[in-house]
């Protein structure tokens, strides 16, 4: 009887440890995916902003030179360059936001599925342990 109870306890303990291990690994995976996605989004935004700044700076320098030669022509080039730089920055920010949002949704989905899996494993393990203990007690 005592061995049966010890066996049942051992099975329950191992099942709980397995469930805990699955949950912990799943949470670590979700955290890692979110962190990598945020780093990627940040890198894309930073590069896009640097590119936009570089385009604007070059365009302004070009515009200044042309303004010295002809005010009307210089004004037109500056206006077009600023519009282009603004458009590049806006598109880059939208892309970065979209990547971060999708990454967070993916991480949330992985964490939710992992928790459901862990809960299911723990519930099945407890039911198995309860059944084994009931069977052993009936003996």
Number of C-alpha atoms within 10 A of each C-alpha: 10 8 9 15 16 12 16 21 16 13 17 21 15 13 20 19 13 16 22 17 13 18 21 16 14 20 19 13 16 22 17 13 18 21 16 14 21 19 13 16 22 17 13 18 20 16 14 20 19 13 16 21 17 13 18 19 15 13 20 20 13 15 23 17 13 18 18 10 11 12 13 10 13 18 16 13 18 20 13 13 20 18 13 16 19 17 13 17 21 14 13 21 19 12 16 21 17 13 18 21 16 14 21 19 13 16 21 17 13 18 21 15 14 21 19 13 16 21 17 13 19 19 15 14 20 18 13 16 21 15 13 19 19 13 11 16 11 7 8
